[in-house]
Amino acid sequence: MRVGVFDSGIGGLSVVKSLLDSHAFEEIIYFGDTARVPYGVKDSETIIRYSLEALAFLREFDIDMLIVACNTASAHALEALRQAADVDVIGVIEPGVLALENRLPDKNSPILVIGTKATTSSGQYPALLKEHGYTHIQSLATGLLVPLVEEGIFHGSLLESALEHYFSSLAVKPKAIILGCTHFPLIAKAISAYFNHEPLLIHSGEAIMQHLKERYELDYFPQTHIQYFASENPLALEKVAKEWLAHP
């Protein structure tokens, strides 16, 4: 069972972590489009084109499934990918909502969705959350956080200033924050600390395997082999992967 995982950069490693822990895949092929990150400031047509190019690259590895570990690509390119692919294509927005339901059953709680401009402007998270009964939803574009993560800035004054810039004007303290960008789990500790560790932090990686197990019969593999590819500076991607995933 070989799964391709695609992200605009290193953020999709937060999804890979759950895939590794599950032992449900024999091999993971990860592609980060680091030369063109972030996707969140680009128009929909460009996001679709980049995503289809990533599919073409991963198709060469004879993958059995594609996981789009990028919220921006999931919001804008998922249907185009499904039409073009000859394997199942899984996005990360639905697993993110599933993760919220698993941890916060109170549908009247204030929910904050943070992500790139392209993700938040798509309205897909609020629409799906409303379908699941959540009533108090606020979306906030926090695109500057993506390049900080790509630069390996996971803590410190620069990140704290960016968080202050985005969150200082919030009128209502959220009960839960959906990390609507797979880069954001890598700075989850800093986000949690800004809010005095009070809100629940939710991300797609938490429920991606539950989402998959509900739809597929998956096997167990004692070891999972990973190959990392990037459109620019693949050694930097591998370095972050080995540090964050503790996996060779």
N, C-alpha and C positions, 0 to 999 in steps of 0.2 A: 504494500500500500504506500504509494508515493504521493505526497501532497505538495503542491506549489503554494507558497505564501508570498504575496506581493504587497509592498507598501511604498509610499513616496520616499521613505528614508529608513531610519533605524527604528521608528516607533512600533512597527509590526512585531518587533521582538517581544513585546508585552503579550501578544497573542501566541507566539511561538512557545513562550514559557509554559502556557497551559497545555499546548499540544505535546510538549516534551513530558510533562508530568503525567499525562494520560497513558503513555506508551501505546497509543492506538495506531501509530504510523511507523512504518519501517524506515522511511526516509522523508526528510523535509528539504525542499529546495527553496531557499529564501532569496528573493530579489528586491533590493532597495534602489529606487530610482533617485539616488542621492545627487546626481548631477542636476536634477530639475526640481528638487524639493525647495519650497513647499508647494503643494498642489492647491492649497486653500485660497490662494490669491488669483488663481487662474480661472478662465471662463469654462463653461461646461463642455464645449466642443473640444477644447484643449485637454481637459481632464479625461474625456472619453478616448481621445487619440493616444495619449500617453498610456492609458490603461490597456488598450488593445495592443500596443507595442509590448507591454509587459507580458501579456498573454502569449503573444507570438514567441517571445523569448523562452518562457516556461514550457510552452508546448513541446519544445525540442527535447525535453527531459522525460517525455512520455508520462506525464503526471496523471493520477487518477482523480484528482480533485483540485480545485483552485479556491483558496481562501483569500479574499480581498481584505487584507488587514489594514485598511485605510478607510477612515470614515468619509473623507471627501470623495474618494473613488466609489465607495459603497453608495453614497448619496446621488452621484451623478452618472456613474458608468456601469452599474450593476446589470441593467437590462441589456445594454449593448454587449457586455461581456458574455452574458448567458446566450445571446443569439449567435455570437461568434464562436463560442467554445463547444467542444465535443465532449466535455466533462462537466460535472456539476460545479457551479460557482456559488460560493457562500460569502455573504457580506457580514459586516460586524455591527450594524445598527440594531437588528432584531435581537442578537445575543445581549447587547447592552441593556435593552429594555427588560429582557428576561432576568438579567443579573439584578436589576433594580427590584423586580417583583419578588425575587428570592429573598431579598434582604429588607425590603420596606413595603409591607402589605398595606399600610395606611395610605389610601389614594388621595387624601386631602392634604398631605404633607407638601410643603414648598420644595420644588425640584429646580435645580439650576443645571442647565446643559451648557457646557463650554466646548468649543471646537474652533475650527478655522472659519473664516468668513463664508467660504463656499458651503461648508457643512451646515452652519447655522441658517444661512439664507435659504437653503433648500427646504427647510421646514419639516424634514422627515422625522426627526426625533419628536418634536411636539405632536405631530399628527399620530405617530404610533403610540406615544404615551397616552394621548387622549383616547385612542381606541381601547387601551388597557385600563381606562378609568381614572387616570391621574388628572387632577383639575387645576393645580397651581404650578405652572411651568414657565420658567424664564430662560431664554437663550442668550448667550453672550459670546461674541466672537473674540477669541484670545489668541490670534494668529502669531503674535510675537513670541509666544512660548515655544513654537515649533523650532525656529532656528536656534534658540537657546539650547534645546535638547540636542539638536544635531551637532552643536559645538561642544557637547559634553558638559554643559553647565547644569548640574542637577541640584545645586545649592549655592548659597552665598548671596552677597548684597545685590548683584545685578538681577538675579532671579527674583529676589524679594521685592525689588523696585518694580519689576514688571507685574508681579502679583498685586502690589499696592495700586498700581495704575489701573488695573482691570477691576479689582474687587472693592475698592474703597467706597465707591458710590452705590453699592448694593443697598436697597432700602430694606429688604427682608433677608434674614439669615437663612440659608437653605438647610433643609433637613438632610438632603442628599445632593451630591454633585455628580452628574454623569460626565465622566471624562470622555467627551465625544471626539477624541483624537487619540490614536493609539500611541502617540508620543508621550501623552500626559501621565500615564502610570509611572514613567521613569522619574517624574518630579512629584509624585503623589505625596511624599513625605513633606515636601515644602508647602504644597497646597494645604494639606491637613494642618500643618503648624500655623499657617496664616489664619485659619478659622478655629484656632485653639483646639484642634482635634475633635471638634463636635460633629460636623456633618459626616454622613457615610460617603465614601468615595467609591463610585461604581464605574467599572470599565468592562469592555466586551470580553476580554480574556477570562474573566471570572466565570462566564457562562457559555463560552464557545463550545466546550466539550459537551455540556448538557444539551445544547442546541443540536450538535451533531449526533449525539447518541439517540435523540428522539427521532432522528430521521434515517439513521443508517445502522446496520449491524457491523460493529467494528471489532477487529481482532486485538490481540495483545502481543506486543513485541518487546522483548526484554531490553533491547537496545535500539536507539533511534539515531540514524546517521543524518548529519546536516551538512549541506553545502550552502555557502554564502556567496552571493553575487551582488554587485553594485555597479551602477552606471558611472560612478566616479569614486575613487579612493576606497576600494573594497577592503583594504587592510584596516582602515579605521572602523568600518562596520564590523569586521571580525573581532577587533579589540573590544568594542563595546559589548558584542554578543558574548564573548568568553567571560567578561567581567560580570555582566548582568545575569546571564543564564547559568554560569558556572558549568559550561558544557563545551567540550573541545570541538 
